């Protein structure tokens, strides 16, 4: 399958990402033909969280300070509790997310990663979902929360948890294949 040949996708994460929520989209996007880079605030490796303990390390392809949003066709934000909580206080990470969104590029967030959408000003007026414990955060930011395995709104793809990964990956590939979404008024 080479649906995404020529597309360059960023996965933005740091330590404590939910293991499956980074690894499964990474695999699916590469199998669809995309070039995928894992971006993190630090060089080397970032360590995942696998259900209830530390998981495997994933190599960082590019340090966030060296990543330009215009170099990517889409962005994926894995969840976990630790990862998005650390990234949402990182101004460079929030600015990177906001720049991708403002450029009309597809953006995927799963589990707790919609915290980053809240912080980047993306949630307001958007239909979306998330892990149930951050529903109030999404709604307080003006998001229209739904309890569905995958919710799509003008190139924004969100899902609730690792159980939704097959639907999340399929919809993400579809949205990236469609390209930019320029009519995103809330």
C-alpha positions, 0 to 999 in steps of 0.5 A: 500500500502506497497511498501516502507516498511523498508525504512526510508526517511528524509524530510529536512526543516525549517520555511517557507516551502510551506505547501503542499510541505511538508505535501503531500509527508509526507502523500504519503510516509507514506501511501506507508509504509515508515518511514518518519522523518522531520529534521530541524536545530532547535528542536520543530516545524517548521512553514509552509507558506500556499500560502500567509500567515503563515500556520500550524506548523509541529513537528520536529522529529530530529534535523539536528545536530543529523541526519546521512545521512547514516541512510536514504534511500532518502531525500525530500526537500520541497520548498517555498521561505523562507525555501530553502533560509534559508537552503542554507546558513546552511552548515550542511544542504548543507552537508547533501544534498550532502552526500545523493546525493553522496551515490546514494540515491534518492533525491526529490526537488520541487519549490524553493528547487532546490536552495539547489541542486545548493548549494550542487553541485547536479545540474551540468549536471542534467536534472531538473525543478524548480519554473520558477523564479529560472530557471536561477540559475539552468542553471547557476549552469550547470543544464539542466532545463525543463518546465515539471511537474516532471523531473527525472535524475538518482534518482533526482526527481524535480517538479515546484510547488504545482500543480505538487505534485501528479506527484512528489509524484508518481515519488518519491515513484517509485525512492525510490522503485528502490533504489540507483543510483550509475551511476551518472556521469554528 
